[in-house]
Amino acid sequence: MQKQNTQQENISGTRPSVLIANRGEIAVRIIRTARSLGYRTIAIYSDADKDAPHVALADTAVGIGGRTPAESYLVIDKLIEAAERSGADLVHPGYGFLSENGEFANACSERGIKFIGPTPESIELMGNKRRAKEVAEAAGVSGIPGYSGSQTDESLLAAARDIGFPVMVKAADGGGGRGMRLAESAENLPRQLQSARTEAQAAFGSDELILEKAIFGGRHIEVQVFADTHGNAVHLGERDCSLQRRHQKIIEECPSPAVNPELRARLGAAATAIVRACQYVGAGTVEFLLDRDNNFYFLEMNTRLQVEHPVTEMVTGFDLVAWQLAVAGGEALPVTQEIIDERLRTGGHSIEARLYAEDPAQGFLPQSGRILYWQAPTGEGVRVDAGIRSGQEITPYYDPMLGKLITWGENREQARLRLLTALQNPSFAGPTNNFAFLCDLTANPAFAAGEVTTDFLDNSSLSLDNPAPSAEILAAATVLLHESRVRTQDRSAGRSNWRSASDATPLRYRLQNGEDTFDCQLSPQQGGSYRFGCDESHLTVSVNHADSDSQLQHCEVTLDGQRKPYGYLRDQQTLYLLDNGRQWVFSDITHAPSQKNSAAGSGHVMAPMDGCVTEVNVKAGDKVSAGQVLAVMEAMKMEHPLKAACDGTVVSLGTSPGDQVRGGQLLVEIEPDTADAEQSAEA
């Protein structure tokens, strides 16, 4: 493949301009490559993103207004107007939003703006799961047995019975796990159809569904493909994306530990056959399900760059965004399949973990709030793709992904250990996040052995609950809260522990962690140490404050003679303590008025965050039972069922379908049954 010297030839001699029709980490990642190649970069931003890092990084930025995706990044007219106002020659859609929208690609073409991606026809063809399966089958690639016909509940139920339960319900025009539900029986299929349709319509503008036979214990394998306008098509090996929650990927790696060279060749041949069958151009991903017998089935094709593309880049050494820009400029692919195959044989191993503001202990509930501290991990073989900064607000309007941590090693174990080390470094403080959960996954024996399948989280004994703080953590938190009250000069002069000779009364602190409170005592000792006590635990504690950066403090705490490093910061009366990837949050409520905990069995159903109410399933006067779904709201691209915490009667409703609500807003009020009310009062 001879390289064509046609990259954006410009008679005027000016720099070609590329508008990035996206936000967050992918916008930052595209801007960096485009600028390194000499392009003028243009960012767009909603009102909620006006201070985001991708805006500051670009050469210029255009505001498009709005806050939610439907008001901003999903409005084609706004994006086209921004491209024309800024003089963009090309538009890069990134992933998500309008990246797989044929109408947007066509609108760019009609205005003389080059869309970096496949043709609108290819996007429309392969973006629909039903039509994509037809293309794959015509290319000789089998899919999972399923149904893609009439959309009535009756037809879908009859088809599901023919396929055999359990079945997967999938949005035909969807991706990223949205609009996807597991129906285990005929009885719960109608509910899953309704839920999938609602989510699919909101996310993709289409509620068309397909059914597929549910296959358990398989692996999610995807193949990176690339094609140019000169008839060349290649694959860049496979990625294993089996570690998932809610059908959304958590950790991805290249190559797959389950794929040998012979299987890799078969997967690559199938993927490139599909690429040629749909006359594809640009970057894409062909996704397969691999069963226990190494049979693979076509799932779908993503007609864009994937979130997990960095692991392929780390192994092959190729910049896929640079390839996208080159192909859009009319160039041929820079290497042959033989060269790529050699890179895959000798390129080592790479693993990526997605960093999210979410609470695994609450069903991965998305979180919002201010980032108090962010410093990207560093080290040999470590790469971080992120679009956040300290002080930035994580809003409820978009996907809560903070960034991606990618590591490379000469072998899988080296890459895994580097990932675990990087995750354990104190790098983030702020909203509840999944760093500790990722540490647990990376250290899990099944993952270490490369044996994870798509149903791993459903079947593993891995606990998602937040652990109770140990005596060591409580001791460190109490001493750090105490010393943060003392002036720096007094602490360095050894005056932080000064007490009169007659005063032997311990210092008393009450700390809150989640819903739990802890009464702790500190008795200052000679030499700057403390005697700590809580319940039956007693420890001798001392703190050595190390050099700190402008935001995060670093210290070494000695607990009964054993030293351990921590990162920490204090935000008003709250201490954030970072320990091996886990963020411990303690509030100092020593002088706060005592409040009775009324959460257990409460009749108040509150919005867990800002979002939109999509369903209200009860009305005033209805009898409800604990665990019953009363309403459903959508926030951060996810659907959240709101359940009753007790048996009782609905007294009033504070919302209707379609309402935008604030976090903490009362949505449903229940009068608990007498027995429940008495139990709550006794608690």
Secondary structure, DSSP 8 states (H G I E B T S, - for coil): ----S-TT--TT----EEEE---HHHHHHHHHHHHHTT-EEEEEE-GGGTT-HHHHHSSEEEE---SSGGGTTT-HHHHHHHHHHHT-SEEE--SSTTTT-HHHHHHHHHTT-EESSS-HHHHHHHHSHHHHHHHHHHTT--B-SEE-S--SHHHHHHHHHHH-SSEEEEETT--TTTTEEEE-STTTHHHHHHHHHHHHHHHHS---EEEEE---S-EEEEEEEEE-TTS-EEEEEEEEEEEEETTEEEEEEES-TT--HHHHHHHHHHHHHHHHHTT--EEEEEEEEE-TTS-EEEEEEE-S--TTHHHHHHHH---HHHHHHHHHTT---SS-HHHHHHHHHHS-EEEEEEEESEEGGGTSEE--EE--EE-----TTEEEEE---TT-EE-TTS--EEEEEEEEESSHHHHHHHHHHHHHS--EESS--SHHHHHHHHH-HHHHTT---TTHHHHS----S-----HHHHHHHHHHHHHHTS-HHHHHTT-TT---TT----EEEEEEETTEEEEEEEEE-GGG-EEEEETTEEEEEEEEE----SS-EEEEEEETTEEEEEEEEEETTEEEEEETTEEEEEEE-TTS-------TT-SEEE-SSSEEEEEE---TT-EE-TT-EEEEEEETTEEEEEE-SSSEEEEEE---TT-EE-TT-EEEEEEE-HHHHHHHHH-
